[in-house]
Amino acid sequence: MKEHTTVQSQAALTACTVIAVDLAKRVFQVAGEDALGKVIYEERIKSRQAFAAFLRGLPAASLDKRRAIQGKRTSQPA
């Protein structure tokens, strides 16, 4: 079993450059990586309402980065 060395703090979340979400059957598994690719944040969120609150709590820069990445991917030819 994986040893967890991550934290669930706002400071760790702010330091993330990539935030990934795994949509499981009953939970949202969230992981965040720093600029070096090391996972520094992990959390299991057990309801849609809590996940919506999590998204609202993300720093504005995180949302801007995600929009920029999405735009970049859609503009590249397949």
N, CA, C and O atoms as a GROMACS GRO file, in nm:
protein
  312
    1MET      N    1   0.084  -0.118   0.000
    1MET     CA    2   0.000   0.000   0.000
    1MET      C    3   0.088   0.125   0.000
    1MET      O    4   0.195   0.127   0.062
    2LYS      N    5   0.044   0.226  -0.068
    2LYS     CA    6   0.120   0.350  -0.079
    2LYS      C    7   0.123   0.423   0.054
    2LYS      O    8   0.020   0.435   0.122
    3GLU      N    9   0.240   0.470   0.091
    3GLU     CA   10   0.252   0.550   0.212
    3GLU      C   11   0.218   0.695   0.175
    3GLU      O   12   0.278   0.752   0.084
    4HIS      N   13   0.125   0.754   0.245
    4HIS     CA   14   0.082   0.890   0.214
    4HIS      C   15   0.173   0.991   0.283
    4HIS      O   16   0.188   0.991   0.405
    5THR      N   17   0.233   1.076   0.202
    5THR     CA   18   0.319   1.181   0.254
    5THR      C   19   0.265   1.317   0.214
    5THR      O   20   0.335   1.418   0.225
    6THR      N   21   0.143   1.320   0.169
    6THR     CA   22   0.083   1.445   0.124
    6THR      C   23   0.002   1.508   0.236
    6THR      O   24  -0.030   1.442   0.336
    7VAL      N   25  -0.031   1.632   0.219
    7VAL     CA   26  -0.111   1.704   0.319
    7VAL      C   27  -0.236   1.760   0.253
    7VAL      O   28  -0.244   1.772   0.131
    8GLN      N   29  -0.332   1.794   0.335
    8GLN     CA   30  -0.455   1.853   0.285
    8GLN      C   31  -0.467   1.995   0.340
    8GLN      O   32  -0.560   2.025   0.415
    9SER      N   33  -0.375   2.080   0.305
    9SER     CA   34  -0.379   2.217   0.354
    9SER      C   35  -0.395   2.314   0.237
    9SER      O   36  -0.365   2.282   0.123
   10GLN      N   37  -0.443   2.431   0.269
   10GLN     CA   38  -0.460   2.534   0.167
   10GLN      C   39  -0.325   2.575   0.109
   10GLN      O   40  -0.315   2.606  -0.009
   11ALA      N   41  -0.219   2.574   0.192
   11ALA     CA   42  -0.085   2.610   0.144
   11ALA      C   43  -0.038   2.509   0.040
   11ALA      O   44   0.017   2.548  -0.064
   12ALA      N   45  -0.058   2.380   0.066
   12ALA     CA   46  -0.018   2.278  -0.031
   12ALA      C   47  -0.099   2.292  -0.159
   12ALA      O   48  -0.045   2.278  -0.268
   13LEU      N   49  -0.227   2.318  -0.146
   13LEU     CA   50  -0.314   2.332  -0.262
   13LEU      C   51  -0.271   2.452  -0.347
   13LEU      O   52  -0.274   2.445  -0.470
   14THR      N   53  -0.233   2.561  -0.283
   14THR     CA   54  -0.188   2.680  -0.354
   14THR      C   55  -0.058   2.654  -0.430
   14THR      O   56  -0.036   2.715  -0.535
   15ALA      N   57   0.027   2.565  -0.380
   15ALA     CA   58   0.155   2.536  -0.444
   15ALA      C   59   0.141   2.442  -0.563
   15ALA      O   60   0.238   2.421  -0.637
   16CYS      N   61   0.024   2.385  -0.584
   16CYS     CA   62   0.003   2.290  -0.693
   16CYS      C   63   0.003   2.361  -0.828
   16CYS      O   64  -0.057   2.467  -0.844
   17THR      N   65   0.072   2.301  -0.925
   17THR     CA   66   0.068   2.352  -1.061
   17THR      C   67  -0.026   2.270  -1.148
   17THR      O   68  -0.071   2.317  -1.252
   18VAL      N   69  -0.057   2.147  -1.104
   18VAL     CA   70  -0.152   2.060  -1.173
   18VAL      C   71  -0.245   2.000  -1.069
   18VAL      O   72  -0.200   1.949  -0.966
   19ILE      N   73  -0.374   2.006  -1.096
   19ILE     CA   74  -0.473   1.943  -1.010
   19ILE      C   75  -0.550   1.844  -1.095
   19ILE      O   76  -0.609   1.880  -1.197
   20ALA      N   77  -0.550   1.718  -1.053
   20ALA     CA   78  -0.618   1.612  -1.126
   20ALA      C   79  -0.735   1.561  -1.044
   20ALA      O   80  -0.728   1.554  -0.922
   21VAL      N   81  -0.844   1.525  -1.113
   21VAL     CA   82  -0.962   1.473  -1.047
   21VAL      C   83  -0.998   1.338  -1.108
   21VAL      O   84  -1.012   1.326  -1.230
   22ASP      N   85  -1.012   1.238  -1.023
   22ASP     CA   86  -1.055   1.106  -1.065
   22ASP      C   87  -1.199   1.089  -1.019
   22ASP      O   88  -1.228   1.096  -0.899
   23LEU      N   89  -1.289   1.067  -1.113
   23LEU     CA   90  -1.430   1.052  -1.081
   23LEU      C   91  -1.460   0.904  -1.057
   23LEU      O   92  -1.481   0.828  -1.152
   24ALA      N   93  -1.462   0.865  -0.933
   24ALA     CA   94  -1.494   0.727  -0.897
   24ALA      C   95  -1.646   0.714  -0.880
   24ALA      O   96  -1.719   0.811  -0.900
   25LYS      N   97  -1.691   0.595  -0.843
   25LYS     CA   98  -1.836   0.575  -0.829
   25LYS      C   99  -1.895   0.658  -0.716
   25LYS      O  100  -2.005   0.712  -0.730
   26ARG      N  101  -1.824   0.668  -0.605
   26ARG     CA  102  -1.883   0.734  -0.488
   26ARG      C  103  -1.804   0.851  -0.434
   26ARG      O  104  -1.850   0.919  -0.342
   27VAL      N  105  -1.686   0.877  -0.487
   27VAL     CA  106  -1.603   0.987  -0.437
   27VAL      C  107  -1.535   1.058  -0.554
   27VAL      O  108  -1.526   1.005  -0.665
   28PHE      N  109  -1.488   1.178  -0.525
   28PHE     CA  110  -1.400   1.252  -0.616
   28PHE      C  111  -1.261   1.243  -0.553
   28PHE      O  112  -1.241   1.293  -0.443
   29GLN      N  113  -1.167   1.180  -0.620
   29GLN     CA  114  -1.030   1.172  -0.570
   29GLN      C  115  -0.952   1.285  -0.635
   29GLN      O  116  -0.938   1.289  -0.757
   30VAL      N  117  -0.900   1.376  -0.553
   30VAL     CA  118  -0.828   1.494  -0.603
   30VAL      C  119  -0.680   1.480  -0.566
   30VAL      O  120  -0.647   1.445  -0.453
   31ALA      N  121  -0.593   1.507  -0.661
   31ALA     CA  122  -0.449   1.506  -0.636
   31ALA      C  123  -0.388   1.630  -0.700
   31ALA      O  124  -0.430   1.674  -0.807
   32GLY      N  125  -0.289   1.686  -0.634
   32GLY     CA  126  -0.219   1.803  -0.686
   32GLY      C  127  -0.070   1.780  -0.690
   32GLY      O  128  -0.012   1.724  -0.597
   33GLU      N  129  -0.008   1.825  -0.799
   33GLU     CA  130   0.138   1.812  -0.817
   33GLU      C  131   0.203   1.950  -0.814
   33GLU      O  132   0.144   2.050  -0.854
   34ASP      N  133   0.327   1.951  -0.766
   34ASP     CA  134   0.404   2.075  -0.772
   34ASP      C  135   0.474   2.084  -0.908
   34ASP      O  136   0.452   2.000  -0.995
   35ALA      N  137   0.556   2.186  -0.926
   35ALA     CA  138   0.622   2.208  -1.055
   35ALA      C  139   0.718   2.096  -1.093
   35ALA      O  140   0.751   2.080  -1.211
   36LEU      N  141   0.764   2.019  -0.996
   36LEU     CA  142   0.856   1.908  -1.024
   36LEU      C  143   0.783   1.777  -1.049
   36LEU      O  144   0.847   1.675  -1.076
   37GLY      N  145   0.651   1.777  -1.042
   37GLY     CA  146   0.573   1.656  -1.067
   37GLY      C  147   0.550   1.570  -0.945
   37GLY      O  148   0.499   1.458  -0.957
   38LYS      N  149   0.586   1.619  -0.826
   38LYS     CA  150   0.567   1.544  -0.702
   38LYS      C  151   0.426   1.570  -0.649
   38LYS      O  152   0.382   1.685  -0.641
   39VAL      N  153   0.356   1.463  -0.613
   39VAL     CA  154   0.222   1.479  -0.557
   39VAL      C  155   0.235   1.538  -0.417
   39VAL      O  156   0.297   1.478  -0.329
   40ILE      N  157   0.176   1.655  -0.397
   40ILE     CA  158   0.186   1.723  -0.267
   40ILE      C  159   0.049   1.741  -0.202
   40ILE      O  160   0.041   1.790  -0.089
   41TYR      N  161  -0.056   1.703  -0.271
   41TYR     CA  162  -0.191   1.721  -0.215
   41TYR      C  163  -0.279   1.605  -0.260
   41TYR      O  164  -0.281   1.572  -0.379
   42GLU      N  165  -0.350   1.544  -0.168
   42GLU     CA  166  -0.447   1.439  -0.200
   42GLU      C  167  -0.568   1.455  -0.109
   42GLU      O  168  -0.554   1.486   0.010
   43GLU      N  169  -0.685   1.433  -0.166
   43GLU     CA  170  -0.806   1.440  -0.085
   43GLU      C  171  -0.915   1.357  -0.152
   43GLU      O  172  -0.926   1.352  -0.274
   44ARG      N  173  -0.995   1.292  -0.069
   44ARG     CA  174  -1.116   1.223  -0.116
   44ARG      C  175  -1.234   1.309  -0.076
   44ARG      O  176  -1.249   1.344   0.040
   45ILE      N  177  -1.316   1.342  -0.174
   45ILE     CA  178  -1.433   1.426  -0.148
   45ILE      C  179  -1.556   1.340  -0.174
   45ILE      O  180  -1.569   1.280  -0.281
   46LYS      N  181  -1.646   1.335  -0.076
   46LYS     CA  182  -1.752   1.234  -0.078
   46LYS      C  183  -1.888   1.282  -0.127
   46LYS      O  184  -1.983   1.204  -0.126
   47SER      N  185  -1.900   1.407  -0.170
   47SER     CA  186  -2.030   1.451  -0.222
   47SER      C  187  -2.010   1.556  -0.330
   47SER      O  188  -1.907   1.622  -0.337
   48ARG      N  189  -2.112   1.570  -0.414
   48ARG     CA  190  -2.105   1.672  -0.519
   48ARG      C  191  -2.100   1.812  -0.460
   48ARG      O  192  -2.031   1.900  -0.512
   49GLN      N  193  -2.174   1.832  -0.352
   49GLN     CA  194  -2.175   1.964  -0.288
   49GLN      C  195  -2.036   1.998  -0.232
   49GLN      O  196  -1.990   2.111  -0.245
   50ALA      N  197  -1.972   1.900  -0.170
   50ALA     CA  198  -1.837   1.924  -0.116
   50ALA      C  199  -1.737   1.947  -0.230
   50ALA      O  200  -1.645   2.028  -0.216
   51PHE      N  201  -1.755   1.876  -0.342
   51PHE     CA  202  -1.666   1.897  -0.457
   51PHE      C  203  -1.685   2.037  -0.515
   51PHE      O  204  -1.588   2.103  -0.552
   52ALA      N  205  -1.810   2.082  -0.524
   52ALA     CA  206  -1.837   2.218  -0.572
   52ALA      C  207  -1.773   2.320  -0.479
   52ALA      O  208  -1.717   2.419  -0.526
   53ALA      N  209  -1.781   2.297  -0.349
   53ALA     CA  210  -1.718   2.387  -0.253
   53ALA      C  211  -1.565   2.386  -0.269
   53ALA      O  212  -1.501   2.490  -0.258
   54PHE      N  213  -1.508   2.268  -0.295
   54PHE     CA  214  -1.365   2.257  -0.319
   54PHE      C  215  -1.325   2.341  -0.440
   54PHE      O  216  -1.227   2.416  -0.434
   55LEU      N  217  -1.401   2.329  -0.549
   55LEU     CA  218  -1.369   2.407  -0.669
   55LEU      C  219  -1.380   2.556  -0.644
   55LEU      O  220  -1.297   2.634  -0.692
   56ARG      N  221  -1.482   2.597  -0.570
   56ARG     CA  222  -1.495   2.740  -0.537
   56ARG      C  223  -1.379   2.789  -0.452
   56ARG      O  224  -1.344   2.907  -0.458
   57GLY      N  225  -1.319   2.700  -0.372
   57GLY     CA  226  -1.209   2.738  -0.285
   57GLY      C  227  -1.072   2.740  -0.350
   57GLY      O  228  -0.975   2.782  -0.289
   58LEU      N  229  -1.064   2.695  -0.475
   58LEU     CA  230  -0.935   2.696  -0.544
   58LEU      C  231  -0.890   2.840  -0.568
   58LEU      O  232  -0.972   2.928  -0.593
   59PRO      N  233  -0.760   2.863  -0.561
   59PRO     CA  234  -0.710   2.997  -0.594
   59PRO      C  235  -0.745   3.033  -0.738
   59PRO      O  236  -0.748   2.946  -0.826
   60ALA      N  237  -0.770   3.159  -0.763
   60ALA     CA  238  -0.810   3.204  -0.896
   60ALA      C  239  -0.706   3.167  -1.002
   60ALA      O  240  -0.742   3.137  -1.115
   61ALA      N  241  -0.579   3.169  -0.966
   61ALA     CA  242  -0.473   3.136  -1.062
   61ALA      C  243  -0.487   2.991  -1.110
   61ALA      O  244  -0.456   2.962  -1.225
   62SER      N  245  -0.533   2.901  -1.023
   62SER     CA  246  -0.550   2.760  -1.063
   62SER      C  247  -0.654   2.749  -1.173
   62SER      O  248  -0.636   2.675  -1.269
   63LEU      N  249  -0.762   2.822  -1.159
   63LEU     CA  250  -0.867   2.817  -1.259
   63LEU      C  251  -0.820   2.878  -1.390
   63LEU      O  252  -0.855   2.828  -1.497
   64ASP      N  253  -0.742   2.985  -1.382
   64ASP     CA  254  -0.690   3.047  -1.504
   64ASP      C  255  -0.596   2.953  -1.577
   64ASP      O  256  -0.600   2.946  -1.700
   65LYS      N  257  -0.511   2.880  -1.505
   65LYS     CA  258  -0.418   2.787  -1.568
   65LYS      C  259  -0.495   2.678  -1.640
   65LYS      O  260  -0.460   2.639  -1.752
   66ARG      N  261  -0.600   2.628  -1.576
   66ARG     CA  262  -0.677   2.520  -1.636
   66ARG      C  263  -0.743   2.568  -1.764
   66ARG      O  264  -0.744   2.495  -1.863
   67ARG      N  265  -0.796   2.688  -1.766
   67ARG     CA  266  -0.858   2.742  -1.887
   67ARG      C  267  -0.754   2.758  -1.997
   67ARG      O  268  -0.782   2.729  -2.114
   68ALA      N  269  -0.635   2.803  -1.962
   68ALA     CA  270  -0.530   2.820  -2.061
   68ALA      C  271  -0.489   2.686  -2.121
   68ALA      O  272  -0.466   2.676  -2.242
   69ILE      N  273  -0.479   2.585  -2.039
   69ILE     CA  274  -0.442   2.452  -2.088
   69ILE      C  275  -0.550   2.397  -2.178
   69ILE      O  276  -0.520   2.340  -2.284
   70GLN      N  277  -0.675   2.412  -2.140
   70GLN     CA  278  -0.785   2.363  -2.223
   70GLN      C  279  -0.784   2.432  -2.358
   70GLN      O  280  -0.803   2.366  -2.461
   71GLY      N  281  -0.764   2.561  -2.360
   71GLY     CA  282  -0.760   2.634  -2.486
   71GLY      C  283  -0.644   2.590  -2.573
   71GLY      O  284  -0.657   2.581  -2.695
   72LYS      N  285  -0.532   2.563  -2.511
   72LYS     CA  286  -0.413   2.519  -2.585
   72LYS      C  287  -0.438   2.384  -2.651
   72LYS      O  288  -0.400   2.364  -2.766
   73ARG      N  289  -0.502   2.294  -2.581
   73ARG     CA  290  -0.527   2.161  -2.635
   73ARG      C  291  -0.627   2.163  -2.751
   73ARG      O  292  -0.613   2.089  -2.848
   74THR      N  293  -0.727   2.248  -2.740
   74THR     CA  294  -0.829   2.249  -2.846
   74THR      C  295  -0.778   2.318  -2.972
   74THR      O  296  -0.832   2.296  -3.081
   75SER      N  297  -0.673   2.400  -2.959
   75SER     CA  298  -0.624   2.470  -3.077
   75SER      C  299  -0.523   2.388  -3.157
   75SER      O  300  -0.489   2.424  -3.269
   76GLN      N  301  -0.476   2.276  -3.099
   76GLN     CA  302  -0.379   2.193  -3.170
   76GLN      C  303  -0.451   2.096  -3.263
   76GLN      O  304  -0.555   2.041  -3.227
   77PRO      N  305  -0.396   2.074  -3.384
   77PRO     CA  306  -0.459   1.978  -3.475
   77PRO      C  307  -0.449   1.836  -3.420
   77PRO      O  308  -0.354   1.803  -3.350
   78ALA      N  309  -0.546   1.754  -3.453
   78ALA     CA  310  -0.548   1.616  -3.403
   78ALA      C  311  -0.455   1.526  -3.479
   78ALA      O  312  -0.446   1.407  -3.449
   0.00000   0.00000   0.00000
